[in-house]
Amino acid sequence: MAKPPSGHNLSPYWLPFTPNRHFSKHPRILTGADGMYYIAEDGRKIFDATAGLWCVNAGHGRTSIAQAIAAQAKKLDYAPSFQFSHPGAFALAERLASLAPPPLNHVFFCNSGSEAVDTALKIALACQQLRGQGQRTRLIGRERGYHGTGFGGISVGGLVNNRNMFGPLLPGTDHLPHTYDIEKQPYSRGEPEWGIERADALEHLVALHGADTIAAVIVEPVAGSTGVLAPPKGYLERLRDICTRHGILLIFDEVITGFGRLGSAFGAMRFSVTPDMITFAKGVTNGAVPLGGVLVSDEIHAQIVSTRTGLPDHGIELFHGYTYSGHPLAMAAGEATLDLYAQEDLFARAAALENPWADAIHTLSEFGIVRDIRTIGLAAGIDLEPAGSPGARGFQAVQSAFHTHDMMIRITGDTIALSPPLIISETEIALLVERLRRLLQQLE
Ligand SMILES: Cc1ncc(COP(=O)(O)O)c(C=O)c1O
């Protein structure tokens, strides 16, 4: 087995979502990062076209975040979150609530997007039960949805490979159809004109199962991991309307779309649709410390917590949480990250760059192997014609991008997904597109 220059034995570490057998022979190892670039183990500067994994929105190596984490570690390294707390958790919750659309004024902290999704699904079930609607246990996701890898997330998720090895999953879930149709929306920028009627599938599920069995619907405002699928114009409003009419809670999974990716604090604001809960993670700490959470509406919080009657003083309202909920280091990283987003106006910057980004990325449609391109906010999906077995060309793309073109890209099957840090400049967009052009030439 090839060893990287550092000489580590690669076999004890089992990498997630990675072909480990191949990786051990051709490792891609990063040892540093600054601004728009990673540093590879051989010293090369690697252009980060994916903000790590959709999380380093303010770019790498931000000193103020590192200092905040270090200062917090010295002052209070850890505080239990069950029956105790610390000032940082209240401070960050208040800030997040002020960023989110009203009435999402309450935050439940966890450590990742997957935990945030499972937390939101559990809150939905608890809320329905306390509303006197305990028969509402069905959870609805969407085809091609990605909601992390917990059992809740894969049950409502819509990606077959993430589901098919893990048994029957949660009972009583169902799925809306995805919203993508290449014939109807080729080479789209922003929200496609076509597809609002796909939201009506929720009415069909209501007719099939009965509204009084459905607790919640969860969707990503823009499906990210499955290749950047923007919602059709009017689709999210229609989902909101159907949910409201039938007493179904609407959850937006904003693990990717939160914190500026779409040019606003949350996708809910960009699309002017307010769900009952928003899950977040990733960009909340610029990726520096694991943190996730759920923003919850006043009504749900009242139902479960603040106006709950009949509980004794020692009665816990929700039997749920994590050892590291509201971890002091994550809270400190979150505060410093939100400061940076505000000081550098990064959400507005992403909005201002949306058109130049789309203009530049769509020039890649000239390549024969490019089947479709979709852009929205500072994200793009580029579908490649498969070569041989599905995913083979995508896999070749990620390797060549790294080893030959000094670039980190993300792939899902044969789709390249791009989501650069929001600090990217127009010159850097041009540089990235030039490298992508060389990559596509090589792959053709
Ligand atoms: C929409 C969405 N939800 C949930 C997750 C899971 O997040 P994590 O990997 O932090 O568990 C992701 C990760 O990419 C995501 O994109």
The ligand as an SDF file (V2000), in Angstrom:
LIG
                    3D

 16 16  0  0  0  0  0  0  0  0999 V2000
  -29.2420   19.1430    3.5600 C   0  0  0  0  0  0  0  0  0  0  0  0
  -28.3570   18.3560    4.4710 C   0  0  0  0  0  0  0  0  0  0  0  0
  -28.8510   17.8570    5.6000 N   0  0  0  0  0  0  0  0  0  0  0  0
  -28.1000   17.1540    6.4570 C   0  0  0  0  0  0  0  0  0  0  0  0
  -26.7740   16.9280    6.1930 C   0  0  0  0  0  0  0  0  0  0  0  0
  -25.9610   16.1050    7.1500 C   0  0  0  0  0  0  0  0  0  0  0  0
  -25.0380   16.8800    7.8050 O   0  0  0  0  0  0  0  0  0  0  0  0
  -23.8540   16.1740    8.6290 P   0  0  0  0  0  0  0  0  0  0  0  0
  -22.9440   15.5670    7.6110 O   0  0  0  0  0  0  0  0  0  0  0  0
  -23.2480   17.3320    9.3820 O   0  0  0  0  0  0  0  0  0  0  0  0
  -24.4680   15.1800    9.5220 O   0  0  0  0  0  0  0  0  0  0  0  0
  -26.2060   17.4420    5.0270 C   0  0  0  0  0  0  0  0  0  0  0  0
  -24.7760   17.2110    4.7270 C   0  0  0  0  0  0  0  0  0  0  0  0
  -24.2930   17.4990    3.6620 O   0  0  0  0  0  0  0  0  0  0  0  0
  -27.0210   18.1570    4.1410 C   0  0  0  0  0  0  0  0  0  0  0  0
  -26.5390   18.6250    2.9930 O   0  0  0  0  0  0  0  0  0  0  0  0
  1  2  1  0
  2  3  1  0
  2 15  2  0
  3  4  2  0
  4  5  1  0
  5  6  1  0
  5 12  2  0
  6  7  1  0
  7  8  1  0
  8  9  2  0
  8 10  1  0
  8 11  1  0
 12 13  1  0
 12 15  1  0
 13 14  2  0
 15 16  1  0
M  END
$$$$
